[in-house]
């Protein structure tokens, strides 16, 4: 790790400089909530968002960061004028290169990487190259760039701490001081990712062809964005998390299982070769993994309500139905194939979900479209960021072409029991 970050880690009395990339989203807001509880430990150096001027302005006035950045240049100019009028000394930057600069800034110890999708990839890589502590909340960055991202983490001497609740739970259950991306986990036999099951866990399979976007977004436990809500309904979110876990913890995809746990109290589990199974439990609140990422290897208060197991009552577990949730099966296959397959899967899924939300694709055809794009792709090693972005562009273009031709009659049919033979032959499954 770089010298500045090492010194900050060794001196608990020194405030750690934090850059929150994606500050106006739910993860960013939760991060700032935790930071506000510990002004003696953390200092906000930089805040960044896409174009939400009003929310970022309020955050700047509260936390007085040295820098603020917006991807949209017009929004950045508006923010700069409003902050100057309010007497703020925060310097406003704009554009993607600004995010890279902030992620690598010498005064930044930890980077909350919470910018959604491909837009957050470059800055996460910049933080890795600069040897920062990366609090990774952008699953797409890891799914898209996979081995490339992990190589940069190791080469830069960065500390990578996952913030997704499931991966953070695994991180907490691994041997003490064991960081992500540092080699195979000694004595670990299996990782188990828990899934709530989404809104269609008990829905009759025959009715899934007619579900609406509003129904798919009606999660039984959480109010989330529409894209991630659909991913939860298809279980693609668990598929993407499986790919992440394989990369983060250097585990083969075959050693990672998804377990449906409707109560969402057990966030994930680790099984060891001696038969021990360790689980991390807690109320579903993202401030818990965020606080652990900020304070690791110590712990700080996060404002999270204590878990009442008596009130929680029963904890239930079951295997996922891969016929009902074929997207999970496709993600398992992409994880096994590795290299470029996850990037293509992720891009095709984003196009398919957007088409479903816009009424251009049936819910059950989301998996079919993804499978068709994967079927047209020959898996190749991923070595550069430009290659990752080109794979992303190609997959989106191919998915769009299939949508414009309304897919084939076979592809338009229900895919509740769909398995893609060509892609299976690639992965050997």
C-alpha positions in Angstrom: 0.0 0.0 0.0 1.2 3.6 -0.6 3.1 5.3 2.2 0.4 7.9 3.0 -2.3 5.4 3.4 -0.1 3.1 5.5 0.7 6.0 7.8 -3.0 6.9 8.1 -3.8 3.2 9.0 -1.1 3.1 11.7 -2.3 6.3 13.4 -5.8 6.0 14.7 -5.8 9.6 15.9 -5.3 11.0 12.3 -8.5 11.7 10.4 -8.7 9.7 7.2 -9.5 11.6 4.1 -12.6 10.2 2.2 -13.7 10.6 -1.4 -17.3 9.7 -1.9 -17.9 9.0 -5.6 -21.7 8.7 -6.1 -22.4 10.9 -3.1 -26.1 11.6 -4.0 -27.2 8.0 -4.3 -28.4 5.8 -1.4 -24.9 4.4 -0.7 -23.3 7.8 -0.8 -25.9 9.2 1.6 -25.4 6.3 4.0 -21.7 6.8 3.8 -22.0 10.4 4.8 -24.3 9.5 7.6 -21.7 7.2 9.1 -18.9 9.8 8.5 -21.0 12.5 10.3 -21.2 10.3 13.4 -17.3 10.2 13.6 -16.0 13.7 12.8 -12.8 12.8 14.8 -12.0 9.9 12.5 -13.0 10.9 9.0 -12.8 14.0 6.8 -14.6 14.4 3.5 -12.1 15.5 0.9 -14.2 15.0 -2.2 -17.8 14.5 -3.2 -18.9 13.5 -6.7 -22.1 12.8 -8.5 -23.6 12.8 -12.0 -25.8 15.9 -12.1 -27.9 16.3 -8.9 -26.9 19.9 -8.1 -29.3 20.5 -5.3 -28.4 17.4 -3.2 -24.6 17.8 -3.8 -24.8 21.4 -2.9 -26.4 20.6 0.4 -23.8 17.9 1.1 -21.0 20.4 0.3 -22.4 23.0 2.7 -22.6 20.4 5.4 -19.2 18.6 5.0 -17.2 21.4 3.4 -15.1 19.1 1.1 -12.1 20.5 -0.7 -13.4 19.2 -4.0 -16.8 18.5 -5.6 -17.3 17.0 -9.0 -20.2 16.5 -11.4 -20.0 14.5 -14.6 -22.3 16.9 -16.4 -20.4 20.2 -17.2 -23.5 22.4 -17.2 -24.5 21.0 -13.8 -21.0 21.6 -12.5 -21.1 25.3 -13.5 -24.4 25.7 -11.8 -23.0 24.1 -8.6 -19.9 26.3 -8.7 -22.0 29.5 -8.9 -24.4 28.4 -6.2 -21.5 27.4 -3.8 -19.7 30.6 -4.4 -22.9 32.6 -3.7 -23.2 30.6 -0.4 -19.6 31.5 0.6 -18.3 27.9 0.2 -14.6 27.4 -0.7 -15.2 24.0 -2.3 -13.5 23.7 -5.7 -15.9 22.3 -8.4 -14.6 20.0 -11.1 -16.4 18.3 -14.0 -16.0 15.3 -16.3 -14.8 11.8 -16.0 -11.1 12.7 -15.7 -12.0 14.7 -12.6 -13.3 11.5 -10.9 -10.0 9.8 -11.7 -8.0 12.7 -10.2 -10.0 12.7 -7.0 -9.8 8.9 -6.6 -6.0 9.1 -6.8 -5.6 12.4 -4.8 -2.8 12.4 -2.2 -5.1 13.6 0.6 -7.6 10.7 0.0 -7.1 7.6 2.1 -10.3 5.8 1.2 -12.6 5.9 -1.9 -16.2 5.0 -1.7 -16.8 3.7 -5.3 -20.5 4.0 -5.6 -21.0 5.3 -9.1 -23.3 2.9 -10.9 -22.3 1.0 -14.1 -19.5 1.6 -16.5 -19.3 5.3 -15.5 -17.7 4.2 -12.2 -15.1 1.9 -13.7 -12.3 4.3 -14.6 -12.2 6.1 -11.2 -12.2 2.7 -9.4 -9.2 1.6 -11.5 -7.5 5.0 -10.7 -8.0 4.4 -7.0 -6.5 0.9 -7.3 -3.4 2.1 -9.2 -2.9 4.8 -6.5 -3.0 2.2 -3.7 -6.1 3.5 -2.0 -8.5 1.7 0.3 -11.4 1.0 -2.1 -14.8 0.6 -0.6 -16.4 -1.1 -3.6 -20.1 -0.6 -4.0 -20.2 -0.6 -7.8 -20.6 -4.3 -8.7 -20.6 -3.5 -12.4 -17.0 -2.3 -12.2 -15.8 -5.7 -11.0 -18.2 -7.7 -13.1 -17.1 -5.8 -16.3 -13.4 -5.7 -15.8 -12.9 -8.7 -13.6 -9.3 -10.0 -13.8 -8.1 -6.6 -15.0 -9.4 -4.8 -12.0 -8.0 -7.3 -9.6 -4.6 -7.1 -11.2 -4.6 -3.4 -10.7 -5.5 -3.8 -7.1 -2.6 -6.1 -6.5 -0.1 -4.1 -8.5 -1.1 -0.8 -6.8 -1.0 -2.3 -3.3 -4.6 -1.2 -2.8 -6.9 -2.4 0.0 -10.2 -3.7 -1.5 -13.1 -4.0 0.8 -16.5 -5.0 -0.7 -19.5 -3.0 0.5 -22.3 -5.1 -1.0 -23.9 -6.6 2.1 -23.4 -10.2 1.0 -19.7 -9.7 0.1 -19.0 -7.7 3.1 -20.6 -10.5 5.2 -18.2 -13.0 3.6 -15.3 -10.6 4.2 -16.2 -10.4 7.9 -16.4 -14.2 8.1 -13.0 -14.8 6.6 -9.8 -15.1 8.7 -8.8 -11.7 10.4 -6.8 -9.3 8.3 -7.6 -11.3 5.1 -8.2 -8.8 2.3 -9.9 -9.3 -1.0 -7.8 -10.1 -4.0 -4.8 -11.4 -2.0 -4.9 -15.0 -3.0 -6.8 -18.2 -2.2 -8.6 -18.3 1.2 -6.9 -20.9 3.4 -9.2 -23.5 4.8 -12.3 -22.2 3.1 -14.4 -24.9 1.4 -17.5 -22.9 0.2 -19.1 -19.5 0.1 -22.9 -19.1 0.4 -24.6 -16.0 -0.8 -28.1 -15.4 0.5 -30.9 -14.0 -1.6 -34.3 -12.7 -0.5 -36.0 -14.4 -3.5 -37.5 -11.1 -4.7 -41.2 -10.5 -5.4 -41.8 -13.7 -7.4 -40.5 -16.3 -5.1 -43.9 -17.8 -4.6 -45.6 -16.6 -7.8 -47.0 -19.3 -10.1 -44.5 -19.8 -12.9 -47.2 -19.7 -15.5 -48.1 -16.1 -14.7 -44.6 -14.7 -15.0 -45.0 -14.0 -18.7 -47.5 -11.3 -18.0 -46.0 -9.5 -15.0 -45.6 -5.7 -15.3 -42.6 -3.5 -14.4 -44.5 -2.2 -11.4 -45.0 -5.7 -10.1 -41.3 -6.6 -10.7 -40.2 -3.5 -8.8 -42.4 -4.2 -5.8 -39.7 -5.8 -3.6 -41.2 -7.4 -0.5 -38.5 -5.9 1.8 -36.8 -2.9 0.2 -37.5 0.1 -1.8 -34.8 0.2 -4.5 -34.1 1.7 -7.9 -36.1 0.1 -10.7 -33.1 -1.5 -12.5 -31.8 -3.2 -9.4 -35.4 -4.2 -8.4 -35.8 -6.0 -11.7 -32.4 -7.7 -11.1 -33.7 -8.9 -7.7 -36.9 -10.2 -9.3 -34.9 -12.2 -11.9 -32.1 -13.1 -9.4 -29.6 -11.6 -11.8 -28.4 -9.6 -8.8 -27.3 -12.8 -7.1 -25.7 -13.9 -10.4 -23.6 -10.7 -10.6 -22.7 -11.1 -6.9 -21.6 -14.7 -7.5 -19.2 -13.4 -10.2 -18.0 -10.7 -7.9 -17.4 -13.2 -5.1 -15.4 -15.5 -7.3 -13.0 -12.6 -8.2 -12.9 -10.9 -4.7 -12.2 -14.1 -2.8 -10.2 -16.1 -5.4 -12.8 -18.9 -5.3 -13.9 -21.0 -8.3 -17.5 -20.4 -9.3 -18.4 -24.0 -8.5 -17.5 -23.3 -4.8 -20.0 -20.5 -4.5 -23.7 -21.2 -3.9 -26.8 -19.0 -3.8 -29.2 -19.8 -1.0 -32.7 -18.2 -0.8 -33.3 -16.7 2.6 -36.5 -14.6 2.6 -35.9 -13.0 6.1 -32.7 -11.3 4.9 -31.1 -11.5 8.3 -28.2 -13.8 7.5 -26.3 -11.8 4.8 -23.9 -14.6 3.7 -21.9 -17.6 5.1 -18.5 -19.2 4.8 -18.0 -22.9 5.2 -14.5 -24.1 6.2 -12.9 -27.5 5.5 -13.3 -28.6 9.2 -17.1 -28.4 8.9 -17.5 -25.0 10.6 -19.9 -22.5 9.0 -19.6 -18.8 9.9 -22.4 -16.4 9.2 -22.8 -12.7 9.5 -26.2 -11.6 10.8 -27.7 -8.2 11.2 -30.6 -5.9 10.3 -30.6 -5.0 6.6 -29.0 -1.6 6.8 -26.1 -0.6 4.4 -24.5 1.5 7.1 -23.2 -1.7 8.7 -20.9 -2.7 5.8 -20.0 0.9 5.1 -18.9 1.5 8.7 -16.8 -1.7 8.6 -15.2 -0.7 5.3 -14.3 2.8 6.7 -13.0 1.5 10.0 -11.5 -1.9 9.1 -9.8 -3.7 10.9 -11.6 -1.9 13.8 -15.3 -1.2 14.2 -17.3 1.9 14.8 -20.9 2.7 15.6 -23.1 3.0 12.5 -26.5 4.1 13.8 -27.9 0.6 13.0 -30.7 -0.9 15.2 -29.6 -4.0 17.2 -30.8 -7.3 15.8 -33.6 -8.8 17.8 -33.5 -12.6 17.0 -36.6 -13.3 19.1 -38.6 -10.8 17.1 -37.1 -12.0 13.9 -38.4 -15.5 14.7 -37.7 -18.2 12.1 -34.7 -18.1 9.7 -35.5 -20.1 6.6 -33.3 -21.3 3.7 -34.0 -23.0 0.4 -32.3 -23.7 -3.0 -33.1 -21.3 -5.8 -35.3 -22.6 -8.6 -33.2 -22.2 -11.7 -36.1 -22.9 -14.0 -38.0 -20.0 -12.5 -34.8 -17.8 -12.4 -32.8 -18.7 -15.6 -30.8 -15.4 -15.2 -29.0 -16.9 -12.3 -28.1 -19.9 -14.3 -26.7 -17.7 -17.1 -24.6 -15.8 -14.5 -23.3 -19.1 -13.1 -22.2 -20.1 -16.6 -20.6 -16.6 -17.2 -18.7 -16.9 -13.9 -17.4 -20.3 -14.9 -16.4 -19.1 -18.4 -14.7 -16.0 -16.9 -12.6 -13.6 -19.0 -15.0 -11.5 -21.2 -18.2 -13.4 -20.5 -19.3 -11.5 -17.4 -18.8 -8.1 -19.1 -21.1 -9.3 -22.0 -23.6 -10.7 -19.6 -23.8 -7.5 -17.6 -24.2 -5.3 -20.7 -26.9 -7.5 -22.2 -28.7 -7.6 -18.9 -28.8 -3.8 -18.7 -30.3 -3.5 -22.2 -32.8 -6.3 -21.4 -34.0 -4.8 -18.2 -34.3 -1.3 -19.7 -36.4 -2.9 -22.5 -38.6 -4.6 -20.0 -39.1 -1.4 -18.0 -40.0 0.4 -21.2 -42.6 -2.2 -22.2 -40.6 -3.6 -25.1 -39.7 -7.0 -23.7 -41.6 -9.5 -21.5 -40.2 -10.3 -18.1 -39.6 -14.0 -19.1 -37.7 -12.9 -22.2 -35.0 -11.0 -20.2 -33.0 -14.2 -19.8 -33.6 -15.2 -23.4 -32.2 -11.9 -24.8 -29.1 -12.2 -22.5 -28.6 -15.8 -23.6 -28.8 -14.8 -27.3 -26.1 -12.2 -26.9 -23.9 -14.6 -25.0 -24.5 -17.2 -27.7 -23.1 -14.7 -30.3 -19.9 -14.0 -28.2 -16.7 -15.9 -28.2 -15.0 -15.6 -24.8 -11.6 -13.9 -24.8 -9.2 -12.7 -22.1 -9.6 -9.2 -20.8 -6.4 -7.1 -20.7 -7.2 -3.4 -21.1 -9.9 -0.9 -20.1 -10.5 -0.1 -23.8 -11.2 -3.7 -24.4 -13.7 -3.8 -21.5 -15.5 -0.8 -22.9 -15.6 -2.2 -26.4 -17.0 -5.5 -25.1 -19.7 -3.5 -23.3 -20.4 -1.5 -26.4 -20.7 -4.6 -28.6 -23.0 -6.4 -26.2 -25.3 -3.5 -25.9 -25.4 -3.0 -29.7 -26.1 -6.7 -30.3 -28.9 -6.8 -27.7 -30.4 -3.7 -29.4 -30.2 -5.4 -32.8 -32.1 -8.4 -31.4 -34.7 -6.2 -29.9 -35.2 -4.2 -33.1 -35.9 -7.5 -35.0 -38.3 -8.5 -32.2 -36.1 -11.6 -31.6 -36.9 -14.9 -33.2 -40.1 -16.8 -32.6 -38.1 -19.3 -30.6 -36.5 -16.6 -28.5 -39.8 -14.9 -27.8 -41.3 -18.0 -26.3 -41.3 -18.4 -22.5 -37.9 -19.3 -21.1 -38.8 -20.6 -17.7 -36.9 -23.8 -18.4 -34.4 -22.2 -20.9 -30.8 -23.4 -21.0 -28.6 -22.1 -23.7 -26.9 -25.2 -25.4 -24.2 -23.2 -27.2 -23.1 -21.3 -24.2 -23.2 -24.4 -22.0 -20.7 -26.1 -24.5 -18.3 -23.2 -23.9 -18.4 -23.5 -20.1 -18.5 -27.3 -20.1 -21.7 -27.4 -18.1 
